[in-house]
Amino acid sequence: MRGSKDEEIHMRHAKSLKEVKRILGNMAKQNPTEGLSMIDSIQRLGIEYHFEEEIEAVLQRQQLMLGSRTYFGNIDHELSEVALRFRLLRQEGEAKLKHEFWGNIEGMAASFEASQSSIEGEDRLDEAGKLSLQLLNAWVSRFHDHPKAKAIVNTLRCPTHKSLSKFMPTSLELQNSGWTSSLQELSKLDTHIMSSLQLKEIFAVSKWWKELGLAKDLKFARDEPIKCYMWPVACLSGPHFSEERIELTKPLSLLYIIDDIFDVYGSIEELTLFTDAVNRWNLEAMEQLPDYMKACYKALYDITNEFALKWVKLCNAFLVEAKWFAWGHLPKAEDYLKNGIATTGVELVLLHTFFLMGDGINKETVSIMDGFPTLIYSTATILRLHDDLEGIKCYMKEHPEVSAEETIQIMNEKISDA
C-alpha cells in the first residue's frame, strides 16, 4: 500500500516538473522579466537543482539582452527588474549594475538583495544597499500591518545571498502570477519526496553512529549525529546526493567528537599524545593513548584514511588552541584567525565533499586540493569570523580603543571581503 502511494507521488511529481519546465521555457521567451521572477521563486523554494539547464539558458538569453542597444534604449525598467536581473546574473559570475532607479517597495527590496552580491570596488552598489536598508526599516516600522511587511522583514534579516533557501520561509501568494500554483504544487511534491528520502538517510546515519559506539564510550562528547547530518543536507541538494549526504556526515561527526576532546575533556599531555599519534598515522601509535581516546582514533583511522594529512593539520591547530586556553594566553587577532581558520574543519569537510561528489583521488585532483585553495580559505574565514566570540576578545585586547559594537562591524566587513 505504501509502495503504491509513493509511486503515485513520484508520477505526480514528474508530471508537475514537466509542466513547470514548460511554463518556464515559454515565459523566458514571451516575458523575460516574468521569467526572472519565476527563477527567483524556484531558487527561494530550494528546488533549483531540477532546473539547472533551463536557468542557465534563460540567464544566457538575459546576458545577450543586456548587450543589446534596444534594451538600454528603453529606460522604462523598474528598479525591481534591474536589481533582480543583476543578482541572478551575478550568481552566474556575470553582470554589472549599469542603471540607477528608484521606485516602489519591491524595488527597494530587490535593490537590497542585489547589494548583497557586491564585490570590491562597487561602492555605488554598497551605497544603494545601505540606503535600501535604511528606507526599508523605516517603511516596516510605519507599515508593520501591511501584507508585505513580513516578507520584507525576512528579506532584511536573511537576504538570499547570505542564507539557505530551503530553510527559509517562502511565500508566493503575493505574486499573483499564473505559474504560482503550478510551482507551489511542484514544491509540495518535491518536499514530500525529499522528506521521505532524508528520513531513510537519518535512519542510516543513526544506525552507523550506534554501531560505532563512540557516544557510549565518550559520555562527555556531543551525541549529535543528526546535527552533523544537517551540514550535508544544507550543502548537497536533491535525491542524487543521498549517499554523499550519509558519507559526509561520518567525518563531520568525528570532527565534533575530536573538537570536544580538545575543548572539554583532554589534558594538554593527553592532547599532545593524540596529536602525535595522528601525525604518525598508524594503528601502532594508538597503543600509547588513554582508553577513551583509542576508540576515537580507531574510528578516525578507519573512516578517513585517505585524508590523513588534513586531519593532521586539524589536530595540530586544535592543540595550538588548547594550549592557548590552558595557559590563559590571548593571542593576537591575526594569529588567532590564522589558526582558527584551520580549526573550523571547513577544509576537511570540503575535501571530503569534493571527492564524494565523484572526483576520484589521482594526481590531478590531489594537486587541485593541495595547499589551501582560495575558495576553501574564504569559506573557512567566513565561518570563523561569523561565529566566534574568542576572536572578538583577541581583537579588542589588541585594539582597546575599539568598542564591542565597532569590533563586530569590523568582523562583518572582513566577512564581506573574504
ROVOTOR-909587 format. One line per field, with one value per residue (C-alpha): residue number from 1; residue in one letter; x, z, y negated. Coordinates in nm, 3 decimals. Example, Ala and Ser with C-alpha at 12.3 -4.5 7.8 and 13.67 -1.06 7.14 Angstrom:
<pts>
seq: 1, 2;
type: a, s;
xx: 1.230, 1.367;
zz: 0.780, 0.714;
yy: 0.450, 0.106;
</pts>
This chain:
<pts>
seq: 1, 2, 3, 4, 5, 6, 7, 8, 9, 10, 11, 12, 13, 14, 15, 16, 17, 18, 19, 20, 21, 22, 23, 24, 25, 26, 27, 28, 29, 30, 31, 32, 33, 34, 35, 36, 37, 38, 39, 40, 41, 42, 43, 44, 45, 46, 47, 48, 49, 50, 51, 52, 53, 54, 55, 56, 57, 58, 59, 60, 61, 62, 63, 64, 65, 66, 67, 68, 69, 70, 71, 72, 73, 74, 75, 76, 77, 78, 79, 80, 81, 82, 83, 84, 85, 86, 87, 88, 89, 90, 91, 92, 93, 94, 95, 96, 97, 98, 99, 100, 101, 102, 103, 104, 105, 106, 107, 108, 109, 110, 111, 112, 113, 114, 115, 116, 117, 118, 119, 120, 121, 122, 123, 124, 125, 126, 127, 128, 129, 130, 131, 132, 133, 134, 135, 136, 137, 138, 139, 140, 141, 142, 143, 144, 145, 146, 147, 148, 149, 150, 151, 152, 153, 154, 155, 156, 157, 158, 159, 160, 161, 162, 163, 164, 165, 166, 167, 168, 169, 170, 171, 172, 173, 174, 175, 176, 177, 178, 179, 180, 181, 182, 183, 184, 185, 186, 187, 188, 189, 190, 191, 192, 193, 194, 195, 196, 197, 198, 199, 200, 201, 202, 203, 204, 205, 206, 207, 208, 209, 210, 211, 212, 213, 214, 215, 216, 217, 218, 219, 220, 221, 222, 223, 224, 225, 226, 227, 228, 229, 230, 231, 232, 233, 234, 235, 236, 237, 238, 239, 240, 241, 242, 243, 244, 245, 246, 247, 248, 249, 250, 251, 252, 253, 254, 255, 256, 257, 258, 259, 260, 261, 262, 263, 264, 265, 266, 267, 268, 269, 270, 271, 272, 273, 274, 275, 276, 277, 278, 279, 280, 281, 282, 283, 284, 285, 286, 287, 288, 289, 290, 291, 292, 293, 294, 295, 296, 297, 298, 299, 300, 301, 302, 303, 304, 305, 306, 307, 308, 309, 310, 311, 312, 313, 314, 315, 316, 317, 318, 319, 320, 321, 322, 323, 324, 325, 326, 327, 328, 329, 330, 331, 332, 333, 334, 335, 336, 337, 338, 339, 340, 341, 342, 343, 344, 345, 346, 347, 348, 349, 350, 351, 352, 353, 354, 355, 356, 357, 358, 359, 360, 361, 362, 363, 364, 365, 366, 367, 368, 369, 370, 371, 372, 373, 374, 375, 376, 377, 378, 379, 380, 381, 382, 383, 384, 385, 386, 387, 388, 389, 390, 391, 392, 393, 394, 395, 396, 397, 398, 399, 400, 401, 402, 403, 404, 405, 406, 407, 408, 409, 410, 411, 412, 413, 414, 415, 416, 417, 418;
type: m, r, g, s, k, d, e, e, i, h, m, r, h, a, k, s, l, k, e, v, k, r, i, l, g, n, m, a, k, q, n, p, t, e, g, l, s, m, i, d, s, i, q, r, l, g, i, e, y, h, f, e, e, e, i, e, a, v, l, q, r, q, q, l, m, l, g, s, r, t, y, f, g, n, i, d, h, e, l, s, e, v, a, l, r, f, r, l, l, r, q, e, g, e, a, k, l, k, h, e, f, w, g, n, i, e, g, m, a, a, s, f, e, a, s, q, s, s, i, e, g, e, d, r, l, d, e, a, g, k, l, s, l, q, l, l, n, a, w, v, s, r, f, h, d, h, p, k, a, k, a, i, v, n, t, l, r, c, p, t, h, k, s, l, s, k, f, m, p, t, s, l, e, l, q, n, s, g, w, t, s, s, l, q, e, l, s, k, l, d, t, h, i, m, s, s, l, q, l, k, e, i, f, a, v, s, k, w, w, k, e, l, g, l, a, k, d, l, k, f, a, r, d, e, p, i, k, c, y, m, w, p, v, a, c, l, s, g, p, h, f, s, e, e, r, i, e, l, t, k, p, l, s, l, l, y, i, i, d, d, i, f, d, v, y, g, s, i, e, e, l, t, l, f, t, d, a, v, n, r, w, n, l, e, a, m, e, q, l, p, d, y, m, k, a, c, y, k, a, l, y, d, i, t, n, e, f, a, l, k, w, v, k, l, c, n, a, f, l, v, e, a, k, w, f, a, w, g, h, l, p, k, a, e, d, y, l, k, n, g, i, a, t, t, g, v, e, l, v, l, l, h, t, f, f, l, m, g, d, g, i, n, k, e, t, v, s, i, m, d, g, f, p, t, l, i, y, s, t, a, t, i, l, r, l, h, d, d, l, e, g, i, k, c, y, m, k, e, h, p, e, v, s, a, e, e, t, i, q, i, m, n, e, k, i, s, d, a;
xx: 0.000, 0.278, 0.468, 0.174, 0.126, 0.495, 0.476, 0.174, 0.353, 0.659, 0.436, 0.260, 0.598, 0.732, 0.418, 0.432, 0.805, 0.745, 0.467, 0.675, 0.966, 0.728, 0.593, 0.945, 1.056, 0.758, 0.787, 1.155, 1.063, 0.737, 0.801, 1.170, 1.106, 0.840, 1.084, 1.335, 1.072, 0.994, 1.361, 1.383, 1.085, 1.230, 1.555, 1.374, 1.183, 1.513, 1.424, 1.660, 1.854, 1.570, 1.618, 1.994, 1.995, 1.678, 1.802, 2.138, 1.962, 1.736, 2.025, 2.233, 1.943, 1.930, 2.303, 2.257, 1.972, 2.196, 2.439, 2.162, 2.121, 1.747, 1.742, 1.937, 1.744, 1.431, 1.461, 1.129, 1.282, 1.177, 1.436, 1.298, 1.352, 1.704, 1.812, 1.672, 1.840, 2.168, 2.151, 2.069, 2.340, 2.592, 2.524, 2.642, 2.955, 2.840, 2.666, 2.736, 2.466, 2.469, 2.148, 2.013, 1.642, 1.417, 1.060, 0.820, 0.876, 0.956, 1.222, 1.386, 1.381, 1.532, 1.799, 1.889, 1.910, 2.129, 2.367, 2.449, 2.627, 2.860, 3.231, 3.529, 3.516, 3.138, 3.094, 2.778, 2.612, 2.713, 2.565, 2.242, 2.225, 2.270, 2.008, 1.766, 1.820, 1.752, 1.435, 1.301, 1.348, 1.161, 0.883, 0.841, 0.822, 0.549, 0.352, 0.403, 0.047, 0.099, 0.057, 0.417, 0.572, 0.658, 0.828, 1.033, 1.142, 1.254, 1.447, 1.632, 1.708, 1.813, 1.895, 1.901, 2.275, 2.355, 2.103, 1.990, 1.661, 1.541, 1.550, 1.384, 1.013, 0.891, 0.558, 0.442, 0.090, 0.169, 0.300, -0.040, 0.127, -0.027, 0.258, 0.243, 0.002, 0.200, 0.523, 0.368, 0.235, 0.579, 0.742, 0.491, 0.553, 0.929, 0.926, 0.732, 0.977, 1.286, 1.146, 1.085, 1.436, 1.600, 1.418, 1.584, 1.919, 1.867, 1.799, 2.120, 2.326, 2.174, 2.248, 2.610, 2.654, 2.508, 2.728, 3.035, 2.979, 3.161, 2.863, 2.867, 3.245, 3.275, 2.998, 3.136, 3.120, 2.831, 2.597, 2.458, 2.497, 2.172, 2.303, 2.609, 2.381, 2.228, 2.554, 2.529, 2.154, 2.228, 2.511, 2.404, 2.051, 1.849, 1.790, 2.100, 2.327, 2.168, 2.472, 2.705, 2.500, 2.530, 2.903, 2.985, 2.805, 3.062, 3.378, 3.168, 3.058, 3.419, 3.522, 3.276, 3.394, 3.759, 3.670, 3.507, 3.809, 4.030, 3.790, 3.628, 3.796, 4.159, 4.460, 4.741, 4.954, 4.679, 4.603, 4.971, 4.979, 4.669, 4.810, 5.140, 4.950, 4.756, 5.082, 5.229, 4.904, 4.936, 4.747, 5.056, 5.053, 4.714, 4.862, 5.010, 4.673, 4.436, 4.149, 3.887, 4.095, 4.164, 3.813, 3.806, 4.147, 4.048, 3.728, 3.920, 4.177, 3.922, 3.684, 3.922, 4.249, 4.263, 4.272, 4.531, 4.731, 4.426, 4.338, 4.699, 4.665, 4.334, 4.462, 4.779, 4.561, 4.334, 4.640, 4.767, 4.425, 4.407, 4.747, 4.643, 4.335, 4.515, 4.786, 4.542, 4.711, 4.508, 4.692, 4.694, 4.378, 4.569, 4.735, 4.406, 4.226, 4.503, 4.485, 4.107, 4.057, 4.208, 4.002, 3.672, 3.718, 3.593, 3.897, 3.848, 3.473, 3.503, 3.785, 3.561, 3.277, 3.499, 3.588, 3.248, 3.085, 3.266, 3.618, 3.846, 4.175, 4.452, 4.748, 4.533, 4.259, 4.507, 4.704, 4.383, 4.308, 4.669, 4.767, 4.473, 4.262, 4.113, 3.755, 3.811, 4.015, 3.742, 3.469, 3.666, 3.740, 3.371, 3.272, 3.538, 3.458, 3.084, 3.066, 3.349, 3.345, 3.708, 3.821, 3.636, 3.815, 4.153, 4.080, 3.956, 4.262, 4.487, 4.273, 4.141, 4.009, 3.753, 3.412, 3.240, 2.988, 3.267, 3.456, 3.151, 3.116, 3.484, 3.431, 3.129, 3.338, 3.606, 3.336, 3.222, 3.583, 3.661;
zz: 0.000, 0.095, -0.225, -0.449, -0.275, -0.318, -0.684, -0.733, -0.573, -0.795, -1.103, -0.998, -0.929, -1.275, -1.441, -1.234, -1.305, -1.678, -1.662, -1.468, -1.711, -2.000, -1.835, -1.760, -2.119, -2.261, -2.004, -2.085, -2.450, -2.409, -2.092, -1.989, -1.675, -1.554, -1.635, -1.396, -1.123, -1.176, -1.144, -0.827, -0.682, -0.784, -0.604, -0.295, -0.277, -0.288, -0.592, -0.845, -0.885, -1.115, -1.346, -1.385, -1.767, -1.803, -1.566, -1.745, -2.081, -1.951, -1.796, -2.112, -2.302, -2.043, -2.086, -2.461, -2.398, -2.174, -2.463, -2.689, -2.766, -2.784, -2.418, -2.299, -2.531, -2.331, -1.998, -1.868, -1.646, -1.282, -1.010, -0.906, -1.259, -1.296, -0.947, -0.988, -1.326, -1.177, -0.879, -1.085, -1.339, -1.064, -0.923, -1.258, -1.238, -1.472, -1.455, -1.361, -1.243, -1.516, -1.429, -1.121, -1.049, -0.752, -0.707, -0.501, -0.207, -0.432, -0.598, -0.269, -0.153, -0.483, -0.458, -0.107, -0.225, -0.520, -0.298, -0.102, -0.413, -0.444, -0.490, -0.406, -0.575, -0.627, -0.388, -0.554, -0.516, -0.149, -0.101, -0.271, -0.031, 0.275, 0.153, 0.075, 0.424, 0.586, 0.385, 0.423, 0.801, 0.813, 0.591, 0.806, 1.128, 0.974, 0.783, 1.005, 0.932, 0.554, 0.378, 0.251, 0.583, 0.696, 0.365, 0.383, 0.742, 0.631, 0.341, 0.569, 0.826, 0.583, 0.231, -0.032, -0.096, 0.271, 0.361, 0.265, 0.079, 0.185, 0.550, 0.498, 0.491, 0.134, 0.026, -0.334, -0.255, -0.315, -0.668, -0.830, -1.129, -1.347, -1.274, -0.893, -0.829, -1.055, -0.879, -0.537, -0.630, -0.753, -0.436, -0.219, -0.400, -0.401, -0.026, 0.032, -0.173, -0.016, 0.338, 0.284, 0.144, 0.420, 0.684, 0.540, 0.546, 0.913, 0.994, 0.813, 0.998, 1.334, 1.272, 1.181, 1.486, 1.724, 1.586, 1.609, 1.985, 2.048, 2.224, 2.474, 2.528, 2.536, 2.764, 2.768, 2.391, 2.178, 2.083, 1.782, 1.455, 1.319, 1.379, 1.174, 0.906, 0.862, 0.708, 0.406, 0.382, 0.351, 0.101, -0.114, -0.250, -0.441, -0.431, -0.641, -0.348, -0.094, -0.046, -0.033, 0.246, 0.455, 0.394, 0.461, 0.797, 0.921, 0.917, 1.040, 1.345, 1.417, 1.382, 1.657, 1.882, 1.844, 1.899, 2.231, 2.334, 2.282, 2.420, 2.711, 2.838, 2.748, 2.939, 2.746, 2.794, 2.656, 2.370, 2.278, 2.270, 2.050, 1.811, 1.790, 1.709, 1.432, 1.293, 1.288, 1.137, 1.208, 1.435, 1.647, 1.760, 1.920, 2.194, 2.385, 2.411, 2.708, 2.669, 2.595, 2.303, 2.144, 2.011, 1.861, 1.698, 1.553, 1.406, 1.264, 1.106, 0.957, 0.812, 0.682, 0.599, 0.252, 0.402, 0.675, 0.615, 0.653, 0.986, 1.095, 1.012, 1.200, 1.516, 1.517, 1.506, 1.781, 2.000, 1.949, 2.053, 2.355, 2.478, 2.443, 2.658, 2.911, 2.964, 2.967, 2.660, 2.437, 2.102, 1.853, 1.644, 1.325, 1.482, 1.629, 1.295, 1.106, 1.342, 1.376, 1.002, 1.034, 1.342, 1.163, 0.988, 0.663, 0.465, 0.579, 0.513, 0.165, 0.079, 0.164, -0.032, -0.336, -0.366, -0.258, -0.547, -0.799, -0.838, -0.786, -0.598, -0.857, -0.918, -1.090, -0.825, -0.538, -0.688, -0.707, -0.339, -0.220, -0.016, 0.069, -0.237, -0.221, -0.232, 0.076, 0.256, 0.205, 0.324, 0.638, 0.708, 0.685, 0.921, 1.179, 1.177, 1.181, 1.492, 1.734, 2.049, 2.121, 1.805, 1.915, 2.253, 2.079, 1.857, 2.145, 2.357, 2.070, 2.000, 2.339, 2.190, 1.982, 2.132, 2.104, 1.854, 1.638, 1.655, 1.535, 1.247, 1.158, 1.164, 0.934, 0.692, 0.697, 0.620, 0.320, 0.199, 0.238;
yy: 0.000, -0.234, -0.148, -0.232, -0.568, -0.658, -0.556, -0.781, -1.077, -1.025, -1.015, -1.335, -1.495, -1.402, -1.542, -1.862, -1.909, -1.873, -2.131, -2.387, -2.342, -2.405, -2.720, -2.849, -2.788, -2.977, -3.255, -3.313, -3.375, -3.566, -3.768, -3.772, -3.978, -3.734, -3.453, -3.607, -3.629, -3.261, -3.165, -3.371, -3.183, -2.846, -2.930, -3.055, -2.727, -2.537, -2.322, -2.481, -2.154, -2.039, -2.339, -2.387, -2.371, -2.578, -2.850, -2.867, -2.906, -3.184, -3.376, -3.344, -3.498, -3.778, -3.838, -3.879, -4.123, -4.333, -4.372, -4.494, -4.865, -4.805, -4.708, -5.010, -5.236, -5.158, -5.339, -5.210, -4.942, -4.935, -4.903, -4.563, -4.425, -4.565, -4.455, -4.103, -4.062, -4.182, -3.944, -3.634, -3.709, -3.785, -3.437, -3.306, -3.520, -3.796, -4.135, -4.493, -4.729, -4.995, -5.184, -5.353, -5.357, -5.418, -5.311, -5.103, -4.870, -4.572, -4.782, -4.875, -4.510, -4.394, -4.666, -4.550, -4.187, -4.286, -4.484, -4.166, -4.037, -4.336, -4.283, -4.500, -4.839, -4.853, -5.144, -5.276, -4.936, -4.927, -5.273, -5.164, -4.869, -5.089, -5.334, -5.049, -4.906, -5.241, -5.307, -4.953, -4.961, -5.291, -5.150, -4.837, -5.039, -5.255, -4.990, -4.685, -4.564, -4.573, -4.233, -4.256, -4.362, -4.009, -3.929, -4.250, -4.173, -3.825, -3.978, -4.222, -3.955, -3.682, -3.808, -3.535, -3.564, -3.503, -3.233, -2.883, -2.899, -2.554, -2.662, -2.998, -3.091, -3.137, -3.279, -3.310, -3.426, -3.792, -3.738, -3.673, -3.508, -3.238, -2.999, -3.034, -2.743, -2.506, -2.593, -2.553, -2.208, -2.100, -2.231, -2.043, -1.713, -1.766, -1.832, -1.510, -1.302, -1.460, -1.427, -1.057, -1.010, -1.212, -1.008, -0.696, -0.877, -0.970, -0.604, -0.505, -0.769, -0.672, -0.303, -0.379, -0.602, -0.345, -0.067, -0.292, -0.318, -0.647, -0.805, -0.520, -0.537, -0.917, -1.040, -1.397, -1.444, -1.566, -1.283, -1.473, -1.282, -1.429, -1.781, -1.687, -1.546, -1.893, -2.018, -1.785, -1.849, -2.221, -2.179, -1.884, -1.916, -1.664, -1.288, -1.212, -1.311, -1.076, -0.851, -1.152, -1.312, -0.995, -0.954, -1.320, -1.301, -1.047, -1.267, -1.561, -1.360, -1.269, -1.633, -1.732, -1.448, -1.545, -1.910, -1.815, -1.608, -1.911, -2.172, -1.991, -1.678, -1.608, -1.737, -1.905, -1.590, -1.364, -1.601, -1.611, -1.229, -1.223, -1.483, -1.295, -0.974, -1.149, -1.288, -0.937, -0.798, -0.428, -0.192, -0.119, -0.482, -0.417, -0.198, -0.493, -0.669, -0.673, -0.423, -0.690, -0.817, -0.479, -0.425, -0.774, -0.730, -0.391, -0.535, -0.830, -0.598, -0.358, -0.618, -0.885, -0.710, -0.870, -1.220, -1.171, -1.489, -1.715, -1.552, -1.606, -1.976, -2.000, -1.829, -2.039, -2.353, -2.214, -2.156, -2.512, -2.645, -2.412, -2.532, -2.896, -2.840, -2.617, -2.879, -3.173, -3.321, -3.552, -3.566, -3.849, -3.863, -3.782, -3.474, -3.357, -3.392, -3.210, -2.912, -2.940, -2.904, -2.555, -2.459, -2.532, -2.198, -2.355, -2.244, -1.887, -1.885, -2.036, -1.796, -1.500, -1.663, -1.717, -1.351, -1.215, -1.403, -1.188, -1.328, -1.029, -1.055, -1.098, -1.330, -1.593, -1.615, -1.598, -1.887, -2.093, -2.039, -2.059, -2.361, -2.585, -2.681, -3.030, -2.902, -2.685, -2.952, -3.214, -2.977, -2.887, -3.253, -3.346, -3.065, -3.153, -3.525, -3.467, -3.251, -3.322, -3.534, -3.447, -3.625, -3.939, -3.924, -3.894, -4.193, -4.411, -4.328, -4.433, -4.743, -4.862, -5.185, -4.990, -4.905, -4.566, -4.706, -4.850, -4.521, -4.329, -4.575, -4.524, -4.145, -4.182, -4.386, -4.115, -3.859, -4.065, -4.094, -3.723;
</pts>
